[in-house]
Amino acid sequence: MNKILKLLSVLILVFTLQSCSNDNDEDYGMLPRTIAEIVDSSMNYTFLSYALKQTNLVSVLKGTDKYTLMAPSNIAFRSFLMTNGYQNIDEVPLQVLKKILLNHVLGGELEYQNIESGYYKTAAPSEASVNTLSMYINQVNMRVKINGESVITQGNVRASNGIIHAVDRVIPLPSLVTFVTADTSLSNLTSALTRTDLTTDFVTALSTKLGVSPAPFTVFAPTDQAFINLLVELGVQNLSDINEPTLKATLSYHVISGTNALSTDLSDNLQLNTLGGVITANISGGATLTDGNNRISKIVGVDIQATNGVIHLIDKVILPN
């Protein structure tokens, strides 16, 4: 009997030691990993991992600063390469690749449940401005779309230095047209700019790449409510009721060519030469624009930075003299 008890005691001790050993192994395996380490260890991100190494961005994403990474899957990268005529990542110019990757990085930790529709600053530099490129996120019923194309397919992969959200497409570097068409609060502006009878092709013009005249641009973009108020002001039912010459002239007053004017460049009684004519900016008591009819538009959103210019949101449509 004593031998049986001793044997049971030994077995219990061995089992206990093994259990402790297993627990320690699991704890070790669950030690916090950085964003870079998680990406590097995932078979779903082999393209992304290689691209980060080629651009020397691994050191950024394995540091102590907090980031949110929108991580393109292998499928997303393959689609990007094929669409742009590249055989592999090595064919993408290094500086272009670096900017594309930084366009997927936000400063700080953004939890999936805290994502709201609006503009966010990325880590991607802009050649048109001292500001970094913006990112537009549209969140509807917890479905998140970025710059009108990329969708988050898995959220909240937590790292020691931030959060990873998987995306199904490489997020495009945004032009002015990218933001106008992606931003759901600018749908009326999109309709106006794309009206088929316009004799000026605003969409093509605002797609002009930086370095090619007349880029860069500063765009004062009226919100949907601004257009609704305009229809009431003009006593018409739809944008289609506004004749083409008036609409073209109106849209021209919302664009300045050849400059990327930030909110910090505005001052009181500053004359701005738009494509349509002169308007006046003021900043005392809040930034505003005054047209030739003494109508005042409030600037309600500033410094939305695209690759070829900047957008400021306004609450009233500017009208020609």
N, C-alpha and C positions, 0 to 999 in steps of 0.2 A: 504493500500500500504506500509506504514511504517512497519507494522507488517511482511509483506512478505519479505521486504528488511532485517529486523533484523533476520528473520529465515534463509534466505539465507546466511547471514554473519556468523551465528552460525554454519551452516552446512559446510561452507567453512573452518572455523577455525578447526572444528572437523576433517575434512578430511585431513587438513594440518598436524595436530598433529599426526594422525594415520600414515600418510605417513612418517613423520620423525621417528616415532617409528619403523616402518618396516625397514627403511634404517639402523637404528642403529643395529637392530637385525641381518641383513644381514652382516654388517660390523663385528660384533662380531663373527659371524659364520665363517667369512673368515680370522680371525686373523691367522698369520703365525703359522704353526705347525711344530714340529721337525719331523725328519725321524721316530723316535720311535713312536711318537704320531700318525702319518699317518698309519703306519703299524698296530698299536694296534687297530685303529678304523675301519680297513677294513676287511670285511668278507672274502676277497680273501686271506688274509694273517694270518689266525688264527694259522696255524702250525708255521709259521715264528715268529709270536708274542710270542707264547708259548716258542719256542726254545730260543729266545733272553732273555726272562725272566729267563729261567732255567740256562743260562750261564752267567748271570749278565752283558750282553752286552747292555741292555737298556740304562744304564747310559752313555755309549759311544755315542750312536746314538741320545741322547736327549741333548747333550752338545752344546757348541758354535763352536767347531771345525767343519770344512766343510768335508763332506764325499759324496761319490757316492756309493749307495747300489744297487747291482744287486739282486732283490728280487724274490725268488722262490714262485710261487703260491702254493695254497693248493694241486692242482693236481700234481705239481712238487714234493712236499714233499711226497705225498702218493706214487708216483712212486719210489722215492728214498728209502723209508722205505721198500717197497715190494721187490725191486731189491736186497737190502742188507740183507733181512731176518729179519727185525725188525717189531714187532707188532705195536710199537708206538715210539714216540720221546724219552720217558723215557728209552727205551732199548739201545739207542745210548750212548756209553761211553761219559761222559761229556766233557773230553778234546778233543775227536774226534769231537764231535758236535761243540764245540767252534771254533776249527780250520776250520771246514767246513764253518761255518757262516762267520768267518773273511776272508775266501777265496772269499767272495762275496763283500768285502768292499775295495774301493779305496780311498786314501787320496785326498781331494780336490773335486771340482765340475767338472764333465765331462758331458757336454751337448751332447745329442744324435747326433746332427749334426756335432759335433767336434770329434766324435770317428773315429779313423783311424786304419788301420791294423797295428799290432805290439804288443810289450810286455809292460805290465803295472805291477807295483808292488802292490800287495794286502797287507792287514793288517795281513795275516795269518803267524804265525811264522814257521820257518823251523828248524827241529832238525838237519839238516845236515850243517847248515850255520848260520852266524849272520844275513844274509839277510832274508827278508820275501819271501814267495812264489811269483812267477811271474804268470801272467795271459796272455794268448795269445788271442787277438781279431782279427777276420777276418771280415772286412767290405767290402761287395761287393754290389754296387747299393743300399746303405742304409739298407741292410740286415746284421745284426750283429750277428755273432756266436762266442761263448766264449769257449776256450779250446776244440774246435772241436765238442761240443755237445749241449751246451745251447744257445738258441736263444732269443734275446730281443723281446718281443711281444708288449710292451708298453713303450715308452720312455718319459723322461722329466716330471715326477711327481715331482714338486718342493716343497721343504720343506724349513724351515727357516735356516736349517744348512746343506743343500745339495740337492741332486737329487736322485730320485729313478727310476730305470729302471726295469720293470717286466721281468722275464725270465721263460721259459717254463720247465726248468730242473734244478735240483740242480747242480751247477758247480762242476765237479769232482776235487779232489785234484790231481794236475798234476804230473805224473811221467815223466821221460825223454822221454819215448815213446809217451806220450800224446803230448808233444810239437813238436816232430819230425813229427808226423803224422798230427797234426793240422796246422802247419805252412806251408802255401802254397809256401813259398820260399824254402822249404826243400823237395819238392816232389821227386827230383832225389835221394836224400839221402834215402828217404823212399823206393824207388824202389830198390836201391842197397842193403839195409839192409834186404829186404824181398825177395830177389831173391831165388827161390826155390832150386837151386843147391848148395847153400852155405852149407859147412860142419860145420860151426859155427853158432849157433842160437843167433845172436846178439840181436834180439828183446826180447827173453826170458831173456837173461842176463841183458839187460838194463831195464828190468821190475822188477829186484830184489829189494825187499823192504829194506829200511834202517835198519841196524841192522843184516842183513843177508849177509854174504860174497858172492860176492866180492864188494857189494855196500859200500859206495857211489862211484859215478863215476864223472869224468870230461870228457866232450865230446867236441871235436872241430868239429863243424858241418859245412861242406862245403855248400855254397848256391847253388841254381840251376845253376847260371851262372858259378860257379866254376867247376861244373861237365861238363857243355857245353864246357868250355875252355879245360878241361882235354881230352875230346874226340878229339878235334882239335889237341892238343899236341901229343896224341898217334896215331893220324891218323886213328881213327875208327869212325863208324857211330853211334853206340848205346852202352849202358852199357852192353848189352848182348854179345857184341863182345870182352869184357874183360874176359879172362879165370878165372875160379873159384879160383885157388890158388893166382893169382895176386889181384883179388878183395878182397878176404879174408885178405890178408896181408895188402892191402891198408886201409881197414876199421879198422884194428887193430891198425894202427898208429894214429887213431883219438880218442882213448879211453884210459884214465888212470883209473885204478881201485883202490879202497881203499882210495880215497881222493876226497874232494869237494874243488878244487882249484879255488879261486876267482881271479879276475883280479889284486887285490891288493897283491896277493901272488906271482905274477910274478916279475922277475927282469932280468937284463942283464946277458946273458950267463948262464941262468938257464937250467940245464939238466933235461928234463922231461922223465920219463920212461913210455912209452905207452905200450899197450899190444903187439905191434909189434916191438918196439925198441925205441932207444933214439932219441928225437928231442930237439932242442934248442930254448928257448924263449928269446926274447929281448924286452925291453920297450922304449929305447931311440929312439926318432923320431916317436913313435907310436908302439904299441904292435904287435909283429910278431912272427912267428914260422919258423924255418929253418930245413928242413929235411936233410937226409944223402946225398942228391943229390945237396945240396946248393940251393934248390928252396925255395923261401920265400913266406909264406902265411901271409897276413895281418889279424889281428883280427878285424872284423868290427862290432861285437856286443858282449857285455860281460854280464856275471853274470845273465843269465837266470836261475832262481832258481826253481828246481823241488823238489819233496819230497825225491828223492833218488840220487840227484846229481845236477850238474850245466852244462849248455851249453854255449859255446862261439862260435859265428859265424865266419867263416873264408872265405876268397875270393879265395883260391886256395887249391885244393886237395893235401894232403900230400902223397907222394909216398914212397914205400919201397926202401931200398938201392939196 
